[in-house]
Amino acid sequence: MTIIAQRQALIAGLALGSLLLTGCGNGGSAGKSADGKLSGQITFQTWNLKNEKFTPYFDNLIAAFEKANPGTDIKWVDQPAEGYQDKLSADAVAGSLPDVADMGPESAYTLAKAGVLLDLNEADPKAKSQYLDKAWEAMTFEGLNGGTYGYPWYLNTGPSFFNTSLFKKCGLDPAELPATYDELFDAAKTMTKNCADASMLARMPSIETFGEYGVPLMDEAGKKFTYNDARGVELVERYRELFASKGLTEEALNNLQTKEMEEFKAGRLAYLQGSSYTLNDLKDTAPDLYKSLGIGPRISDSAPNMYIESLVVNATSKNPQLAKAFAKYVTNSANQFAFAKSADVFPSSAGTLDDPYFTKNGADSATKVRVEGANQVRKAVVWWPPAFSGAADSETLREQIAQALLGKKSAKEALDASVKYSNERLDSNG
């Protein structure tokens, strides 16, 4: 697994339940010495970033911070991709959560709900102005009294990729790439009619799909899920109609993102949501497909989706001042810009997207994708509700929609069942 910011393939909500918070973080003692300078030790944890590409970046980052703040010691640890959320859960229960840790909203929500994370609205309210409003809002949880539980770090969104060879083969105009869901489903119908060996879609809609389609996912208080409204039912009906016409295979009912990528690379799938990383991957691993690659904006009827990673601070850290200072240092504009360029992601720091690197277009595909992505970030939304469990809620949603597509229940019944499950789970964890 790489830096791919689209962590939906790895999102698995933590099931912490009620935690008995014993012990403290791994940090040293006092955050500031008598003269007000930072001092002591903290532990900084990342997710699958200690590798040939990123290790020099973090080594230099930490060395520069320690040089600027004599008497500080930042211990960097990195955890593998697999089982990361489970590791966070276990560390929280054991009272050994690192002082500063890398995580997304879904994990942060569960840990914050258990009282493990520092509420930055209380602990560092002035920090808000240093980040994009939408990034700060993504780490602000209305269901937890509006607390903000992470310094926004990197963002990702991406364009839509299309196999224009399949478009030509199946009676579609490669110069008219879909940009809305109406256009996507219309193109899918045409492809189904003209090509039995190709399809436009290869997996079920996720919770972000509902958000991009214009479905209200939760109530304003963030206490109840609401994606079973008429607009949500309409989306499932469109998938059901496509499935009935054989435009969506039975295998697609169980496909995950990795399988979708395999189908696209194999030349059997015409549409794929992606990112800058996707472009580079296709260029390296599917050169023939890359030659006929069409690139368009992310399909959305509301705002396009984006993903966010943040740095959270352990509420029980022995050195909260140093932890906050280091988290803000990693996520300041200069450091976010350097990391974004290296990792093919986008910065969440205020004003950084105005740099020509993100605004000046060019002839090559990589520049086009980067500039298009940066434009999308300006209007994108983190549609994944932080209270929505990747393991439990996502699987239930997929299973219920599959039953609707198979004719075992109506679209409304399927969404009602999924929403009921998600709300009951939310209430039981409250």
DOTOR-436608 format. One record per residue (C-alpha): z, y, x; residue number from 1; residue in one letter. Coordinates in pm, 1 decimal. Layout:
! residues N
{{Z, Y, X}, NUM, 'A'}
...
***
This chain:
! residues 430
{{0.0, 0.0, 0.0}, 1, 'M'}
{{-85.2, 345.5, 127.0}, 2, 'T'}
{{4.3, 701.2, 35.6}, 3, 'I'}
{{-183.0, 670.0, -293.3}, 4, 'I'}
{{-8.2, 919.8, -513.4}, 5, 'A'}
{{-125.0, 743.4, -826.7}, 6, 'Q'}
{{171.3, 511.0, -818.7}, 7, 'R'}
{{116.1, 375.6, -1165.6}, 8, 'Q'}
{{49.8, 32.8, -1017.0}, 9, 'A'}
{{394.4, 43.4, -860.6}, 10, 'L'}
{{590.0, 236.2, -1125.5}, 11, 'I'}
{{876.3, 20.6, -1241.3}, 12, 'A'}
{{1165.4, 195.4, -1412.6}, 13, 'G'}
{{1512.6, 130.5, -1281.1}, 14, 'L'}
{{1758.1, -48.0, -1505.0}, 15, 'A'}
{{2079.7, 93.1, -1371.2}, 16, 'L'}
{{2276.3, 95.7, -1691.7}, 17, 'G'}
{{2621.7, 235.6, -1638.2}, 18, 'S'}
{{2692.6, 279.8, -1267.0}, 19, 'L'}
{{3030.7, 276.1, -1103.6}, 20, 'L'}
{{2971.8, 533.9, -833.4}, 21, 'L'}
{{3189.1, 442.4, -539.2}, 22, 'T'}
{{3160.6, 574.1, -185.8}, 23, 'G'}
{{2928.9, 848.5, -68.7}, 24, 'C'}
{{2593.3, 897.7, 93.3}, 25, 'G'}
{{2510.7, 807.6, 448.0}, 26, 'N'}
{{2541.4, 1163.0, 579.0}, 27, 'G'}
{{2792.7, 1293.7, 825.4}, 28, 'G'}
{{3061.9, 1544.0, 747.2}, 29, 'S'}
{{3050.7, 1922.5, 711.7}, 30, 'A'}
{{2712.3, 2073.7, 628.2}, 31, 'G'}
{{2789.2, 2405.0, 799.7}, 32, 'K'}
{{2997.9, 2488.7, 1103.6}, 33, 'S'}
{{3247.4, 2773.2, 1115.5}, 34, 'A'}
{{2973.5, 3020.9, 1209.1}, 35, 'D'}
{{2764.0, 2922.1, 907.1}, 36, 'G'}
{{2509.3, 2713.6, 1095.6}, 37, 'K'}
{{2395.4, 2373.9, 971.2}, 38, 'L'}
{{2547.6, 2073.5, 1145.6}, 39, 'S'}
{{2609.9, 1702.4, 1105.4}, 40, 'G'}
{{2394.2, 1404.1, 1014.6}, 41, 'Q'}
{{2203.9, 1296.3, 704.6}, 42, 'I'}
{{1973.8, 1007.6, 619.8}, 43, 'T'}
{{1622.8, 1084.9, 495.4}, 44, 'F'}
{{1433.9, 804.6, 319.1}, 45, 'Q'}
{{1061.6, 779.8, 248.9}, 46, 'T'}
{{856.0, 522.8, 62.4}, 47, 'W'}
{{610.8, 326.9, 276.8}, 48, 'N'}
{{521.3, 619.0, 504.7}, 49, 'L'}
{{630.4, 489.3, 845.1}, 50, 'K'}
{{294.8, 379.4, 982.1}, 51, 'N'}
{{35.0, 472.0, 1241.8}, 52, 'E'}
{{-98.2, 759.7, 1033.0}, 53, 'K'}
{{221.5, 931.5, 922.8}, 54, 'F'}
{{490.6, 841.8, 1177.2}, 55, 'T'}
{{385.0, 1118.9, 1421.5}, 56, 'P'}
{{396.4, 1373.6, 1139.2}, 57, 'Y'}
{{754.1, 1287.1, 1041.9}, 58, 'F'}
{{874.0, 1250.1, 1401.4}, 59, 'D'}
{{744.8, 1599.8, 1481.0}, 60, 'N'}
{{876.7, 1739.7, 1153.1}, 61, 'L'}
{{1228.6, 1611.8, 1219.3}, 62, 'I'}
{{1223.9, 1715.2, 1585.5}, 63, 'A'}
{{1126.2, 2070.6, 1490.4}, 64, 'A'}
{{1404.7, 2092.4, 1232.2}, 65, 'F'}
{{1668.0, 1961.3, 1472.7}, 66, 'E'}
{{1549.8, 2203.0, 1743.9}, 67, 'K'}
{{1576.9, 2494.7, 1503.1}, 68, 'A'}
{{1919.1, 2373.6, 1391.0}, 69, 'N'}
{{2115.4, 2252.1, 1695.5}, 70, 'P'}
{{2390.6, 2012.5, 1603.2}, 71, 'G'}
{{2196.5, 1845.9, 1322.4}, 72, 'T'}
{{2082.8, 1484.1, 1323.6}, 73, 'D'}
{{1825.2, 1358.7, 1072.9}, 74, 'I'}
{{1806.6, 980.0, 1054.4}, 75, 'K'}
{{1472.2, 878.0, 907.9}, 76, 'W'}
{{1445.6, 543.8, 729.3}, 77, 'V'}
{{1144.6, 408.4, 543.2}, 78, 'D'}
{{1132.7, 140.3, 276.8}, 79, 'Q'}
{{834.3, -84.7, 196.9}, 80, 'P'}
{{634.2, -25.7, -118.8}, 81, 'A'}
{{731.9, -347.8, -290.2}, 82, 'E'}
{{1065.1, -335.9, -467.2}, 83, 'G'}
{{1135.7, 28.2, -380.5}, 84, 'Y'}
{{1284.5, 116.7, -719.2}, 85, 'Q'}
{{1502.8, -192.8, -708.4}, 86, 'D'}
{{1626.4, -86.9, -365.1}, 87, 'K'}
{{1713.5, 257.3, -498.7}, 88, 'L'}
{{1904.4, 96.7, -783.0}, 89, 'S'}
{{2098.3, -132.9, -550.7}, 90, 'A'}
{{2181.9, 151.0, -312.1}, 91, 'D'}
{{2303.9, 367.6, -599.4}, 92, 'A'}
{{2531.2, 93.1, -728.0}, 93, 'V'}
{{2664.9, 31.4, -377.3}, 94, 'A'}
{{2721.2, 401.7, -313.7}, 95, 'G'}
{{2480.8, 394.8, -18.7}, 96, 'S'}
{{2191.0, 600.3, -152.0}, 97, 'L'}
{{2041.9, 811.4, 130.4}, 98, 'P'}
{{2126.1, 1180.0, 137.7}, 99, 'D'}
{{1761.8, 1275.7, 77.2}, 100, 'V'}
{{1519.2, 1030.2, -81.7}, 101, 'A'}
{{1153.3, 1023.3, -182.4}, 102, 'D'}
{{1089.3, 932.5, -546.7}, 103, 'M'}
{{897.6, 1017.2, -861.5}, 104, 'G'}
{{1028.3, 1146.9, -1196.3}, 105, 'P'}
{{1077.2, 805.1, -1358.2}, 106, 'E'}
{{1316.4, 684.3, -1086.5}, 107, 'S'}
{{1484.0, 1022.9, -1057.3}, 108, 'A'}
{{1547.5, 1032.2, -1433.0}, 109, 'Y'}
{{1737.2, 703.5, -1428.6}, 110, 'T'}
{{1941.2, 794.1, -1123.5}, 111, 'L'}
{{2014.6, 1141.6, -1258.9}, 112, 'A'}
{{2121.6, 991.2, -1589.4}, 113, 'K'}
{{2371.9, 780.4, -1397.8}, 114, 'A'}
{{2509.9, 1090.8, -1225.0}, 115, 'G'}
{{2376.3, 1003.7, -879.8}, 116, 'V'}
{{2149.8, 1303.4, -814.7}, 117, 'L'}
{{2222.8, 1668.6, -754.1}, 118, 'L'}
{{2115.0, 1907.0, -1032.4}, 119, 'D'}
{{1926.9, 2176.3, -844.0}, 120, 'L'}
{{1943.9, 2419.1, -1134.6}, 121, 'N'}
{{2314.2, 2437.1, -1058.5}, 122, 'E'}
{{2321.2, 2359.9, -686.3}, 123, 'A'}
{{2016.8, 2561.4, -572.8}, 124, 'D'}
{{1874.1, 2771.5, -859.8}, 125, 'P'}
{{1683.9, 3011.8, -630.8}, 126, 'K'}
{{1467.2, 2724.9, -503.5}, 127, 'A'}
{{1261.4, 2727.1, -824.6}, 128, 'K'}
{{1049.9, 3021.9, -711.0}, 129, 'S'}
{{928.1, 2828.5, -405.4}, 130, 'Q'}
{{733.5, 2573.9, -614.9}, 131, 'Y'}
{{461.9, 2565.8, -877.6}, 132, 'L'}
{{615.9, 2607.2, -1221.5}, 133, 'D'}
{{461.4, 2284.1, -1350.7}, 134, 'K'}
{{592.9, 2090.1, -1050.2}, 135, 'A'}
{{946.4, 2220.1, -1103.0}, 136, 'W'}
{{915.7, 2141.3, -1474.1}, 137, 'E'}
{{810.2, 1784.2, -1392.7}, 138, 'A'}
{{1146.9, 1729.2, -1224.9}, 139, 'M'}
{{1334.7, 1907.7, -1504.5}, 140, 'T'}
{{1453.5, 1661.5, -1766.9}, 141, 'F'}
{{1508.1, 1799.9, -2115.6}, 142, 'E'}
{{1673.9, 1473.5, -2213.8}, 143, 'G'}
{{1939.6, 1544.1, -1949.8}, 144, 'L'}
{{2031.1, 1894.6, -2066.4}, 145, 'N'}
{{1745.1, 2055.1, -1879.1}, 146, 'G'}
{{1870.2, 1971.1, -1529.9}, 147, 'G'}
{{1626.3, 1968.6, -1236.4}, 148, 'T'}
{{1671.6, 1671.9, -1008.1}, 149, 'Y'}
{{1427.0, 1698.2, -721.0}, 150, 'G'}
{{1250.3, 1939.1, -487.0}, 151, 'Y'}
{{880.5, 1892.7, -572.0}, 152, 'P'}
{{682.1, 1749.9, -282.0}, 153, 'W'}
{{323.0, 1630.5, -312.0}, 154, 'Y'}
{{94.3, 1608.2, -611.4}, 155, 'L'}
{{-217.3, 1411.9, -687.0}, 156, 'N'}
{{-485.5, 1409.7, -946.0}, 157, 'T'}
{{-847.4, 1326.9, -910.6}, 158, 'G'}
{{-1193.1, 1322.6, -1053.2}, 159, 'P'}
{{-1370.8, 1056.2, -1249.8}, 160, 'S'}
{{-1606.1, 830.6, -1056.1}, 161, 'F'}
{{-1915.7, 680.1, -1217.7}, 162, 'F'}
{{-2166.1, 415.4, -1113.6}, 163, 'N'}
{{-2489.0, 604.5, -1179.6}, 164, 'T'}
{{-2698.3, 291.3, -1116.1}, 165, 'S'}
{{-2531.0, 131.3, -1418.1}, 166, 'L'}
{{-2592.2, 448.6, -1617.3}, 167, 'F'}
{{-2965.4, 425.3, -1547.1}, 168, 'K'}
{{-2974.4, 51.2, -1612.7}, 169, 'K'}
{{-2790.9, 80.6, -1943.8}, 170, 'C'}
{{-2974.1, 375.1, -2100.1}, 171, 'G'}
{{-2743.9, 659.6, -1999.2}, 172, 'L'}
{{-2833.8, 981.8, -1822.0}, 173, 'D'}
{{-2655.4, 1001.2, -1482.2}, 174, 'P'}
{{-2694.6, 1378.3, -1498.3}, 175, 'A'}
{{-2478.1, 1389.4, -1812.3}, 176, 'E'}
{{-2147.5, 1236.2, -1705.5}, 177, 'L'}
{{-1871.9, 1215.0, -1969.9}, 178, 'P'}
{{-1601.5, 1480.9, -1952.1}, 179, 'A'}
{{-1419.7, 1422.1, -2283.8}, 180, 'T'}
{{-1302.1, 1111.3, -2463.2}, 181, 'Y'}
{{-1567.1, 1155.8, -2732.6}, 182, 'D'}
{{-1832.5, 1151.3, -2463.0}, 183, 'E'}
{{-1670.7, 858.6, -2284.8}, 184, 'L'}
{{-1652.9, 638.0, -2593.1}, 185, 'F'}
{{-2005.3, 734.0, -2697.7}, 186, 'D'}
{{-2130.6, 637.1, -2351.4}, 187, 'A'}
{{-1934.4, 313.4, -2371.9}, 188, 'A'}
{{-2104.4, 225.3, -2701.3}, 189, 'K'}
{{-2448.3, 285.9, -2552.3}, 190, 'T'}
{{-2365.4, 77.9, -2246.7}, 191, 'M'}
{{-2235.7, -207.2, -2462.2}, 192, 'T'}
{{-2550.9, -202.8, -2672.7}, 193, 'K'}
{{-2788.0, -210.1, -2376.0}, 194, 'N'}
{{-2603.4, -415.5, -2111.8}, 195, 'C'}
{{-2412.5, -736.9, -2169.4}, 196, 'A'}
{{-2306.1, -760.5, -1805.9}, 197, 'D'}
{{-2150.4, -415.2, -1765.1}, 198, 'A'}
{{-1879.3, -208.6, -1929.0}, 199, 'S'}
{{-1746.8, 144.6, -1922.0}, 200, 'M'}
{{-1376.5, 57.7, -1944.9}, 201, 'L'}
{{-1183.2, -229.7, -1791.1}, 202, 'A'}
{{-819.2, -187.4, -1890.2}, 203, 'R'}
{{-588.2, -73.3, -2165.6}, 204, 'M'}
{{-477.6, 287.7, -2220.4}, 205, 'P'}
{{-153.8, 382.8, -2046.3}, 206, 'S'}
{{101.5, 638.4, -2157.9}, 207, 'I'}
{{-81.3, 904.4, -1952.0}, 208, 'E'}
{{-401.4, 826.2, -2146.2}, 209, 'T'}
{{-220.0, 916.7, -2467.5}, 210, 'F'}
{{-109.1, 1245.9, -2312.6}, 211, 'G'}
{{-459.1, 1330.2, -2193.7}, 212, 'E'}
{{-595.6, 1241.9, -2537.6}, 213, 'Y'}
{{-367.3, 1504.4, -2692.1}, 214, 'G'}
{{-92.2, 1281.6, -2830.9}, 215, 'V'}
{{261.9, 1428.2, -2834.9}, 216, 'P'}
{{455.9, 1174.4, -2627.6}, 217, 'L'}
{{812.9, 1290.1, -2698.5}, 218, 'M'}
{{994.9, 1542.3, -2915.3}, 219, 'D'}
{{1080.8, 1882.4, -2767.3}, 220, 'E'}
{{1434.4, 1774.2, -2684.9}, 221, 'A'}
{{1308.7, 1479.0, -2482.0}, 222, 'G'}
{{1524.3, 1243.1, -2687.7}, 223, 'K'}
{{1265.9, 1044.0, -2886.0}, 224, 'K'}
{{919.8, 904.5, -2821.0}, 225, 'F'}
{{653.5, 1013.2, -3069.5}, 226, 'T'}
{{321.4, 869.8, -2946.2}, 227, 'Y'}
{{275.3, 673.3, -3271.2}, 228, 'N'}
{{141.4, 977.4, -3458.8}, 229, 'D'}
{{-205.4, 997.6, -3616.0}, 230, 'A'}
{{-370.5, 1104.2, -3289.8}, 231, 'R'}
{{-215.5, 809.0, -3106.6}, 232, 'G'}
{{-334.6, 569.9, -3376.5}, 233, 'V'}
{{-682.8, 718.3, -3347.9}, 234, 'E'}
{{-692.1, 642.6, -2974.9}, 235, 'L'}
{{-594.2, 278.6, -3026.0}, 236, 'V'}
{{-854.4, 248.1, -3302.6}, 237, 'E'}
{{-1123.5, 361.4, -3061.6}, 238, 'R'}
{{-1022.1, 92.0, -2815.1}, 239, 'Y'}
{{-1011.0, -162.0, -3098.3}, 240, 'R'}
{{-1365.4, -73.1, -3206.9}, 241, 'E'}
{{-1489.7, -98.7, -2849.2}, 242, 'L'}
{{-1322.1, -437.8, -2809.9}, 243, 'F'}
{{-1473.2, -562.8, -3136.4}, 244, 'A'}
{{-1820.5, -466.7, -3011.7}, 245, 'S'}
{{-1756.3, -654.0, -2684.1}, 246, 'K'}
{{-1747.7, -331.1, -2487.7}, 247, 'G'}
{{-1402.6, -426.0, -2363.5}, 248, 'L'}
{{-1345.0, -781.5, -2243.9}, 249, 'T'}
{{-1047.7, -999.7, -2330.6}, 250, 'E'}
{{-956.4, -998.6, -1960.6}, 251, 'E'}
{{-917.6, -621.0, -1987.8}, 252, 'A'}
{{-617.7, -671.4, -2215.2}, 253, 'L'}
{{-418.9, -779.5, -1908.4}, 254, 'N'}
{{-594.5, -588.0, -1630.6}, 255, 'N'}
{{-401.2, -358.0, -1402.4}, 256, 'L'}
{{-533.9, -75.9, -1184.6}, 257, 'Q'}
{{-612.6, -309.8, -894.3}, 258, 'T'}
{{-835.2, -528.5, -1112.8}, 259, 'K'}
{{-1010.9, -220.2, -1246.7}, 260, 'E'}
{{-1092.8, -115.9, -891.0}, 261, 'M'}
{{-1227.7, -463.8, -814.6}, 262, 'E'}
{{-1459.3, -449.2, -1115.9}, 263, 'E'}
{{-1585.6, -105.7, -1015.8}, 264, 'F'}
{{-1655.9, -212.0, -658.0}, 265, 'K'}
{{-1832.1, -524.4, -785.2}, 266, 'A'}
{{-2075.9, -309.2, -983.3}, 267, 'G'}
{{-1965.5, -432.1, -1325.5}, 268, 'R'}
{{-1772.6, -120.9, -1428.8}, 269, 'L'}
{{-1923.6, 224.6, -1477.6}, 270, 'A'}
{{-1614.9, 450.1, -1490.5}, 271, 'Y'}
{{-1303.5, 479.5, -1274.3}, 272, 'L'}
{{-1026.2, 737.1, -1253.2}, 273, 'Q'}
{{-963.7, 820.8, -890.7}, 274, 'G'}
{{-856.6, 1058.4, -617.2}, 275, 'S'}
{{-951.4, 1169.6, -267.8}, 276, 'S'}
{{-814.1, 839.8, -143.3}, 277, 'Y'}
{{-1042.7, 653.4, -384.1}, 278, 'T'}
{{-1347.2, 832.1, -245.9}, 279, 'L'}
{{-1261.4, 733.0, 111.9}, 280, 'N'}
{{-1185.4, 376.0, 7.7}, 281, 'D'}
{{-1517.8, 338.3, -173.1}, 282, 'L'}
{{-1704.3, 483.3, 123.3}, 283, 'K'}
{{-1543.7, 230.1, 358.5}, 284, 'D'}
{{-1536.3, -81.7, 140.4}, 285, 'T'}
{{-1826.5, -41.2, -104.9}, 286, 'A'}
{{-2100.3, 151.2, 82.5}, 287, 'P'}
{{-2381.1, 42.5, -151.5}, 288, 'D'}
{{-2186.9, 161.2, -455.6}, 289, 'L'}
{{-2095.7, 481.8, -272.9}, 290, 'Y'}
{{-2465.2, 572.5, -248.4}, 291, 'K'}
{{-2493.0, 585.2, -628.6}, 292, 'S'}
{{-2152.8, 741.3, -695.2}, 293, 'L'}
{{-2130.7, 1011.5, -959.7}, 294, 'G'}
{{-1832.3, 1247.4, -950.1}, 295, 'I'}
{{-1704.0, 1442.8, -1248.8}, 296, 'G'}
{{-1380.1, 1601.3, -1373.3}, 297, 'P'}
{{-1097.4, 1380.7, -1492.3}, 298, 'R'}
{{-1160.2, 1294.4, -1856.1}, 299, 'I'}
{{-918.0, 1473.0, -2084.6}, 300, 'S'}
{{-898.1, 1625.2, -2430.8}, 301, 'D'}
{{-584.6, 1821.8, -2340.3}, 302, 'S'}
{{-473.2, 1878.1, -1980.9}, 303, 'A'}
{{-563.9, 1629.8, -1705.2}, 304, 'P'}
{{-289.1, 1409.1, -1571.3}, 305, 'N'}
{{-132.5, 1442.8, -1229.7}, 306, 'M'}
{{132.9, 1253.8, -1036.0}, 307, 'Y'}
{{423.9, 1397.1, -840.5}, 308, 'I'}
{{661.5, 1284.1, -569.2}, 309, 'E'}
{{979.9, 1473.2, -497.9}, 310, 'S'}
{{1273.8, 1474.0, -259.3}, 311, 'L'}
{{1605.2, 1425.0, -437.8}, 312, 'V'}
{{1951.2, 1494.4, -300.8}, 313, 'V'}
{{2233.2, 1244.3, -339.1}, 314, 'N'}
{{2505.2, 1406.5, -548.8}, 315, 'A'}
{{2770.8, 1221.4, -346.7}, 316, 'T'}
{{2636.3, 1316.1, -4.8}, 317, 'S'}
{{2903.4, 1412.9, 247.9}, 318, 'K'}
{{2667.4, 1680.1, 375.8}, 319, 'N'}
{{2495.6, 1841.1, 75.4}, 320, 'P'}
{{2420.7, 2169.7, 253.7}, 321, 'Q'}
{{2224.2, 1997.2, 528.3}, 322, 'L'}
{{2058.3, 1765.0, 275.2}, 323, 'A'}
{{1938.4, 2057.3, 63.6}, 324, 'K'}
{{1822.5, 2253.4, 366.7}, 325, 'A'}
{{1623.2, 1961.7, 504.4}, 326, 'F'}
{{1466.5, 1873.3, 167.2}, 327, 'A'}
{{1353.1, 2234.7, 127.8}, 328, 'K'}
{{1222.8, 2235.3, 485.1}, 329, 'Y'}
{{1008.1, 1925.0, 426.4}, 330, 'V'}
{{875.2, 2077.1, 104.1}, 331, 'T'}
{{812.3, 2433.8, 225.7}, 332, 'N'}
{{459.4, 2568.5, 211.6}, 333, 'S'}
{{366.2, 2515.8, 577.0}, 334, 'A'}
{{488.8, 2157.2, 588.1}, 335, 'N'}
{{342.2, 2069.1, 249.5}, 336, 'Q'}
{{6.2, 2206.5, 359.7}, 337, 'F'}
{{8.3, 1998.2, 678.4}, 338, 'A'}
{{105.6, 1682.4, 491.5}, 339, 'F'}
{{-149.2, 1739.5, 214.4}, 340, 'A'}
{{-431.6, 1767.8, 467.7}, 341, 'K'}
{{-323.8, 1446.8, 637.2}, 342, 'S'}
{{-260.9, 1243.5, 323.6}, 343, 'A'}
{{-539.7, 1361.4, 88.0}, 344, 'D'}
{{-288.3, 1493.1, -165.3}, 345, 'V'}
{{-203.3, 1839.8, -299.7}, 346, 'F'}
{{94.1, 2067.5, -229.7}, 347, 'P'}
{{346.1, 2165.6, -495.9}, 348, 'S'}
{{470.3, 2472.1, -307.2}, 349, 'S'}
{{389.5, 2806.9, -465.5}, 350, 'A'}
{{74.8, 2975.2, -334.5}, 351, 'G'}
{{-35.0, 2695.4, -99.5}, 352, 'T'}
{{-328.4, 2593.7, -318.8}, 353, 'L'}
{{-478.0, 2938.2, -263.4}, 354, 'D'}
{{-568.7, 2847.5, 94.1}, 355, 'D'}
{{-949.4, 2824.8, 148.9}, 356, 'P'}
{{-903.9, 2456.8, 233.4}, 357, 'Y'}
{{-848.1, 2399.0, -139.1}, 358, 'F'}
{{-1081.6, 2666.4, -276.2}, 359, 'T'}
{{-1393.9, 2682.4, -57.7}, 360, 'K'}
{{-1648.6, 2429.8, -175.5}, 361, 'N'}
{{-1891.8, 2244.5, 47.8}, 362, 'G'}
{{-2186.5, 2010.1, 33.2}, 363, 'A'}
{{-2003.9, 1689.7, 128.4}, 364, 'D'}
{{-1838.1, 1468.6, -133.4}, 365, 'S'}
{{-1493.0, 1483.2, 26.1}, 366, 'A'}
{{-1481.1, 1863.8, 3.7}, 367, 'T'}
{{-1615.7, 1855.9, -349.8}, 368, 'K'}
{{-1346.2, 1609.0, -459.4}, 369, 'V'}
{{-1072.3, 1808.7, -285.9}, 370, 'R'}
{{-1172.9, 2141.0, -443.5}, 371, 'V'}
{{-1223.4, 1980.5, -784.8}, 372, 'E'}
{{-883.2, 1814.4, -753.0}, 373, 'G'}
{{-716.0, 2140.0, -656.2}, 374, 'A'}
{{-871.6, 2309.2, -959.2}, 375, 'N'}
{{-738.0, 2030.2, -1178.0}, 376, 'Q'}
{{-388.8, 2059.2, -1031.8}, 377, 'V'}
{{-376.2, 2419.3, -1154.2}, 378, 'R'}
{{-405.3, 2303.4, -1514.7}, 379, 'K'}
{{-281.2, 1944.3, -1490.4}, 380, 'A'}
{{36.8, 1801.0, -1640.6}, 381, 'V'}
{{257.7, 1511.7, -1533.2}, 382, 'V'}
{{202.3, 1319.9, -1854.5}, 383, 'W'}
{{421.4, 1024.3, -1764.2}, 384, 'W'}
{{752.5, 1097.0, -1943.3}, 385, 'P'}
{{1037.8, 1049.4, -1693.4}, 386, 'P'}
{{1229.9, 851.8, -1956.8}, 387, 'A'}
{{940.3, 605.8, -1997.5}, 388, 'F'}
{{1014.6, 288.5, -1803.7}, 389, 'S'}
{{722.2, 159.4, -1602.6}, 390, 'G'}
{{843.0, -198.2, -1624.3}, 391, 'A'}
{{973.5, -224.6, -1978.6}, 392, 'A'}
{{803.6, 44.9, -2184.8}, 393, 'D'}
{{462.5, 15.5, -2018.9}, 394, 'S'}
{{448.1, -359.1, -2064.8}, 395, 'E'}
{{554.6, -332.4, -2427.5}, 396, 'T'}
{{292.8, -65.4, -2496.2}, 397, 'L'}
{{20.5, -277.7, -2337.0}, 398, 'R'}
{{126.5, -589.8, -2529.4}, 399, 'E'}
{{139.7, -409.1, -2861.9}, 400, 'Q'}
{{-203.2, -249.9, -2815.9}, 401, 'I'}
{{-342.7, -590.0, -2719.3}, 402, 'A'}
{{-214.7, -732.1, -3048.6}, 403, 'Q'}
{{-390.2, -452.1, -3235.1}, 404, 'A'}
{{-715.7, -518.5, -3051.7}, 405, 'L'}
{{-688.2, -889.7, -3126.6}, 406, 'L'}
{{-639.7, -815.1, -3498.9}, 407, 'G'}
{{-283.2, -942.5, -3514.7}, 408, 'K'}
{{-152.7, -608.0, -3640.7}, 409, 'K'}
{{-283.9, -262.4, -3720.0}, 410, 'S'}
{{-297.9, 15.6, -3463.8}, 411, 'A'}
{{-20.2, 196.4, -3649.6}, 412, 'K'}
{{200.7, -114.3, -3659.0}, 413, 'E'}
{{145.1, -171.3, -3288.3}, 414, 'A'}
{{240.5, 182.7, -3189.9}, 415, 'L'}
{{535.9, 186.5, -3429.5}, 416, 'D'}
{{668.3, -127.5, -3260.6}, 417, 'A'}
{{617.2, 16.1, -2913.2}, 418, 'S'}
{{784.2, 347.1, -2999.4}, 419, 'V'}
{{1072.2, 165.0, -3168.4}, 420, 'K'}
{{1130.1, -42.7, -2855.5}, 421, 'Y'}
{{1114.5, 259.4, -2625.1}, 422, 'S'}
{{1353.0, 462.0, -2839.7}, 423, 'N'}
{{1600.2, 176.0, -2871.5}, 424, 'E'}
{{1594.0, 125.7, -2496.6}, 425, 'R'}
{{1643.9, 498.4, -2443.6}, 426, 'L'}
{{1938.0, 503.4, -2684.1}, 427, 'D'}
{{2099.1, 193.6, -2532.7}, 428, 'S'}
{{2088.3, 350.4, -2186.0}, 429, 'N'}
{{2238.2, 673.2, -2309.3}, 430, 'G'}
***
